[in-house]
Amino acid sequence: MKRFLNQTDISYQLSNLKQIVFEVTDACNLRCKYCFYGKFYSNYDKRENKNLSIEDAIAVLDYLIQFWQSEQNVSFNQGVYISFYGGEPLLNMNFIKQIIQYVEDNPCTVRHFTYTMTTNAVLLDRYMDYLVEKNFTLLISLDGNAQNTAYRIDTLGNPSFEKIVRNVDMLRDTYPDYFINKVNFNAVLHNKNSVETIHRFFKDKYQKIPSIAELNNVGILPDKQKEFMQTYRNKTESLQQSEHYEEIEKEQFIQSPTYLTVCTFLHQYSGFYV
């Protein structure tokens, strides 16, 4: 039997909300071949270069504050992640700055906020000082080395790898402690890379273990099925074909979201954490 959420259930969930994600804009300065907005897919919205209204976003925050200040708020650490997503969120930096300024000008005593962002890093050089100042957690999208990243092209069809790596290196060299503690990478697996080449690139160059995601295989246009399957690569199969399979499997497992969530739960609630 299905159980539908009643008003009390909804109020409880809002009172203990852990994350708010703002889709800052649907605009992007890259045209990745495998993007959800790209030529493979039939069931995603077209890019219209629209920006999220700051008034609407502030209205959402104001609405949630009443729940956070209610008796239903029983969150363990009183923390909320405010996450900025796109498109490419750095294309609408004015929105991001306004949201953070609003949060700082209107403190919520029962909540503390952490800022996160997923970015392609093309504009990172312009805004890294601000991101560091506000202690953002950054997830940078990059598929490995130059050959691995060949599908990540700009609006004119030019490779983006050199620009992205130059910006990431600048961030690492300018703010080394921040880079170690607050920057991670996400790579998309496809036929121009592999689990091993992705893993090795980030470990050797940045001493980081990246997240690796397969291409989304839902909503493929019928006339693009063949091309999609030529581009697609299965993560498990790619891992098993790796020369350093056991090492990579262990390090990838430790970085998996499920593993980290379980460890955080044990750390917070059990007192027994290895």
C-alpha positions as semicolon CSV with decimal commas, in nm:
position;residue;x (nm);y (nm);z (nm)
1;M;0,000;0,000;0,000
2;K;0,133;0,341;-0,092
3;R;0,184;0,589;0,187
4;F;0,146;0,953;0,094
5;L;0,316;1,228;0,289
6;N;0,077;1,434;0,499
7;Q;0,125;1,797;0,599
8;T;0,303;1,699;0,921
9;D;0,549;1,479;0,732
10;I;0,623;1,758;0,485
11;S;0,671;2,014;0,763
12;Y;0,910;1,781;0,942
13;Q;1,118;1,725;0,630
14;L;1,138;2,098;0,557
15;S;1,231;2,169;0,919
16;N;1,524;1,929;0,893
17;L;1,629;2,000;0,538
18;K;1,998;1,930;0,479
19;Q;2,051;2,089;0,137
20;I;1,910;2,353;-0,095
21;V;2,015;2,339;-0,460
22;F;1,971;2,648;-0,676
23;E;1,988;2,594;-1,051
24;V;2,150;2,932;-1,100
25;T;2,126;2,933;-1,479
26;D;2,070;2,695;-1,766
27;A;2,338;2,875;-1,970
28;C;2,675;2,711;-2,022
29;N;3,005;2,812;-2,181
30;L;3,081;2,454;-2,290
31;R;2,907;2,222;-2,534
32;C;2,999;1,877;-2,409
33;K;2,890;1,609;-2,655
34;Y;2,734;1,393;-2,386
35;C;2,556;1,671;-2,194
36;F;2,194;1,618;-2,086
37;Y;2,111;1,918;-2,305
38;G;2,299;1,767;-2,599
39;K;2,212;1,581;-2,916
40;F;2,175;1,233;-2,761
41;Y;1,872;1,311;-2,546
42;S;1,503;1,366;-2,608
43;N;1,368;1,431;-2,259
44;Y;1,562;1,732;-2,133
45;D;1,481;2,101;-2,165
46;K;1,654;2,311;-2,427
47;R;1,900;2,572;-2,306
48;E;1,736;2,913;-2,309
49;N;2,010;3,105;-2,123
50;K;1,771;3,182;-1,840
51;N;1,885;3,288;-1,493
52;L;1,709;3,206;-1,168
53;S;1,533;3,504;-1,016
54;I;1,699;3,634;-0,699
55;E;1,356;3,734;-0,567
56;D;1,226;3,379;-0,604
57;A;1,534;3,234;-0,436
58;I;1,511;3,470;-0,141
59;A;1,140;3,388;-0,107
60;V;1,235;3,020;-0,075
61;L;1,489;3,099;0,198
62;D;1,239;3,314;0,387
63;Y;0,980;3,037;0,362
64;L;1,219;2,776;0,501
65;I;1,332;2,987;0,796
66;Q;0,992;2,948;0,962
67;F;1,038;2,569;0,956
68;W;1,398;2,582;1,078
69;Q;1,286;2,788;1,377
70;S;1,002;2,549;1,464
71;E;0,993;2,275;1,727
72;Q;1,011;2,015;1,450
73;N;1,372;2,109;1,386
74;V;1,569;1,823;1,543
75;S;1,868;1,819;1,309
76;F;2,182;1,684;1,468
77;N;2,433;1,948;1,359
78;Q;2,200;2,231;1,244
79;G;2,386;2,253;0,913
80;V;2,244;2,325;0,568
81;Y;2,430;2,309;0,237
82;I;2,342;2,582;-0,010
83;S;2,450;2,445;-0,347
84;F;2,482;2,629;-0,676
85;Y;2,436;2,434;-0,997
86;G;2,377;2,498;-1,367
87;G;2,436;2,514;-1,656
88;E;2,755;2,678;-1,544
89;P;2,684;2,866;-1,219
90;L;2,980;3,102;-1,251
91;L;2,800;3,260;-1,548
92;N;2,555;3,406;-1,296
93;M;2,796;3,504;-1,021
94;N;2,587;3,808;-0,933
95;F;2,307;3,577;-0,817
96;I;2,546;3,373;-0,603
97;K;2,690;3,682;-0,436
98;Q;2,343;3,820;-0,365
99;I;2,227;3,496;-0,202
100;I;2,533;3,479;0,021
101;Q;2,501;3,846;0,111
102;Y;2,136;3,790;0,202
103;V;2,223;3,493;0,424
104;E;2,495;3,694;0,598
105;D;2,270;3,999;0,644
106;N;1,982;3,790;0,781
107;P;2,144;3,535;1,013
108;C;1,940;3,231;1,112
109;T;2,051;3,144;1,465
110;V;1,934;2,782;1,440
111;R;2,125;2,706;1,122
112;H;2,475;2,739;0,987
113;F;2,535;2,733;0,614
114;T;2,798;2,574;0,394
115;Y;2,831;2,670;0,028
116;T;2,898;2,420;-0,248
117;M;2,926;2,446;-0,625
118;T;2,965;2,222;-0,927
119;T;3,163;2,407;-1,195
120;N;3,349;2,344;-1,520
121;A;3,620;2,588;-1,395
122;V;3,637;2,785;-1,721
123;L;3,576;3,108;-1,524
124;L;3,749;2,996;-1,206
125;D;4,035;3,241;-1,247
126;R;3,792;3,535;-1,224
127;Y;3,615;3,428;-0,909
128;M;3,846;3,201;-0,711
129;D;3,931;3,468;-0,450
130;Y;3,565;3,507;-0,361
131;L;3,503;3,131;-0,356
132;V;3,795;3,082;-0,120
133;E;3,684;3,374;0,099
134;K;3,341;3,213;0,141
135;N;3,495;2,868;0,192
136;F;3,307;2,701;-0,091
137;T;3,334;2,329;-0,142
138;L;3,403;2,290;-0,514
139;L;3,331;1,995;-0,740
140;I;3,516;2,055;-1,067
141;S;3,407;1,869;-1,380
142;L;3,697;1,733;-1,583
143;D;3,733;1,398;-1,757
144;G;4,106;1,339;-1,710
145;N;4,394;1,434;-1,939
146;A;4,368;1,627;-2,266
147;Q;4,266;1,324;-2,471
148;N;4,021;1,211;-2,202
149;T;3,859;1,556;-2,202
150;A;3,818;1,586;-2,580
151;Y;3,438;1,592;-2,560
152;R;3,442;1,900;-2,336
153;I;3,458;2,177;-2,597
154;D;3,363;2,544;-2,587
155;T;3,083;2,710;-2,784
156;L;3,314;2,748;-3,086
157;G;3,421;2,384;-3,079
158;N;3,763;2,447;-2,924
159;P;3,914;2,217;-2,659
160;S;3,865;2,338;-2,302
161;F;4,130;2,126;-2,129
162;E;4,419;2,375;-2,127
163;K;4,203;2,658;-1,994
164;I;4,050;2,445;-1,720
165;V;4,380;2,297;-1,605
166;R;4,547;2,638;-1,607
167;N;4,272;2,772;-1,379
168;V;4,281;2,469;-1,149
169;D;4,661;2,492;-1,122
170;M;4,630;2,860;-1,037
171;L;4,384;2,780;-0,758
172;R;4,609;2,504;-0,623
173;D;4,921;2,721;-0,631
174;T;4,753;3,031;-0,484
175;Y;4,551;2,857;-0,212
176;P;4,719;2,520;-0,145
177;D;4,544;2,445;0,187
178;Y;4,205;2,534;0,045
179;F;4,273;2,316;-0,258
180;I;4,360;2,018;-0,041
181;N;4,055;2,050;0,183
182;K;3,779;2,192;-0,033
183;V;3,829;2,088;-0,396
184;N;3,722;1,761;-0,556
185;F;3,674;1,638;-0,911
186;N;3,402;1,467;-1,107
187;A;3,473;1,287;-1,436
188;V;3,238;1,142;-1,694
189;L;3,334;0,800;-1,828
190;H;3,317;0,750;-2,206
191;N;3,505;0,598;-2,499
192;K;3,790;0,852;-2,486
193;N;3,893;0,762;-2,131
194;S;3,878;0,478;-1,880
195;V;3,853;0,436;-1,505
196;E;4,229;0,381;-1,493
197;T;4,330;0,685;-1,703
198;I;4,092;0,912;-1,510
199;H;4,204;0,782;-1,174
200;R;4,574;0,804;-1,260
201;F;4,551;1,159;-1,398
202;F;4,392;1,308;-1,087
203;K;4,599;1,108;-0,842
204;D;4,930;1,193;-1,012
205;K;4,860;1,559;-1,089
206;Y;4,644;1,671;-0,796
207;Q;4,671;1,391;-0,537
208;K;4,292;1,355;-0,555
209;I;4,060;1,058;-0,601
210;P;3,787;1,166;-0,847
211;S;3,425;1,067;-0,863
212;I;3,356;0,882;-1,188
213;A;3,010;0,872;-1,345
214;E;2,875;0,680;-1,642
215;L;2,680;0,855;-1,917
216;N;2,308;0,880;-1,850
217;N;2,142;0,614;-2,066
218;V;1,780;0,730;-2,027
219;G;1,594;0,920;-2,296
220;I;1,828;0,849;-2,587
221;L;1,685;0,950;-2,924
222;P;1,622;0,645;-3,145
223;D;1,844;0,775;-3,426
224;K;2,127;0,839;-3,176
225;Q;2,127;0,496;-3,011
226;K;2,419;0,361;-3,214
227;E;2,636;0,670;-3,165
228;F;2,551;0,678;-2,794
229;M;2,654;0,315;-2,747
230;Q;2,983;0,388;-2,923
231;T;3,041;0,671;-2,675
232;Y;2,918;0,490;-2,363
233;R;3,152;0,293;-2,138
234;N;3,048;0,075;-1,844
235;K;3,223;0,169;-1,520
236;T;3,244;-0,182;-1,375
237;E;3,383;-0,328;-1,696
238;S;3,634;-0,045;-1,730
239;L;3,748;-0,091;-1,372
240;Q;3,792;-0,466;-1,417
241;Q;4,008;-0,402;-1,724
242;S;4,242;-0,176;-1,527
243;E;4,603;-0,281;-1,486
244;H;4,595;-0,166;-1,122
245;Y;4,246;-0,297;-1,055
246;E;4,276;-0,372;-0,681
247;E;4,441;-0,040;-0,594
248;I;4,189;0,164;-0,790
249;E;3,892;-0,033;-0,661
250;K;3,998;0,027;-0,302
251;E;4,058;0,399;-0,349
252;Q;3,740;0,452;-0,550
253;F;3,535;0,267;-0,289
254;I;3,666;0,483;-0,006
255;Q;3,559;0,794;-0,202
256;S;3,212;0,662;-0,288
257;P;2,916;0,867;-0,156
258;T;2,758;0,563;0,008
259;Y;3,076;0,479;0,198
260;L;3,127;0,838;0,313
261;T;2,763;0,868;0,424
262;V;2,787;0,552;0,633
263;C;3,114;0,670;0,791
264;T;2,963;1,008;0,875
265;F;2,660;0,841;1,034
266;L;2,878;0,612;1,245
267;H;3,100;0,902;1,347
268;Q;2,808;1,118;1,457
269;Y;2,586;0,867;1,627
270;S;2,780;0,563;1,741
271;G;3,102;0,696;1,888
272;F;3,282;0,401;1,733
273;Y;3,456;0,511;1,413
274;V;3,757;0,348;1,253
